[in-house]
């Protein structure tokens, strides 16, 4: 008997370094701390795309992605089913603009790689985005499609949480974990040569164009002068997306999944460097006092690469008709970091209706 795991099937199309951090753990909307599967992030044109099994997206409901180290997050935007349980996803969030791995050269000579190494490593991310490794040995190779692997230590086991792990020998990927036998503990891995051939047959121009089209029409960021690109906490199950906080219209308020403060959002001015004169924090009319931010810190950057943050404001918030407005001398910015602090003596989870930038 085998348990079907939740593999991510395309990360090995690029050349991977253990230090690149191009892996993401996939969680669901109901429990943001429980990993459902793994996704591998690759660069396609100007976008970073997540590659994951279709059934992982279905299991997650509304998939959340957390990059290695926990700094970069994203939510599923558009999903294109490539067939055979493989999907490509565009993402909303900082993870969607922070990747280096492109589809490119990769050794498909599995036999040569295996002959040079005796022991391999399964690499995955835990639910808290820390890296996990498991030492394994190949116990069978059919020479065409699959490898069978088993932990080198009897005290270790391949479990459901390892689904989608990348099988590494040295610094070279050899395949992706697909399933594990509950009786023998042996895991089945699809070989990288077979995997690449299989996926390339689905990644022709038509498939890539459909994904690019889905991504380019996926949201309002091209119509807005500011785009929320990063946040430090997941949304509650009944909540709007953090990327919708800059939009007009009626919708569910954004609610944090738990009561951890501060809540941080990073925003990017889509047209480049421009003027910033303040911000309005719109609280939900139905929110409780402990759910409203009490203190605001603003940091800005004009860097076109990694932000170099400079603090320009730190003060309490005064709400009038559920809106707290902070006006500042005009400052040229490209990126804006908003840190919202709650009352230390209260434990409510943050709730917001809108963030409005004053240019």
Helices and strands as residue ranges (DSSP letters): E 2-4, G 11-13, E 23-27, E 35-44, E 47-53, H 54-60, E 64-67, E 73-81, E 86-92, G 94-97, H 110-116, E 120-125, E 131-141, E 146-151, G 160-162, E 166-169, E 172-181, E 187-191, H 192-200, H 205-216, G 221-223, E 226-231, G 242-244, E 254-255, E 263-269, E 274-282, G 289-291, E 295-301, E 310-316, E 323-333, E 335-341, E 351-352, E 354-358
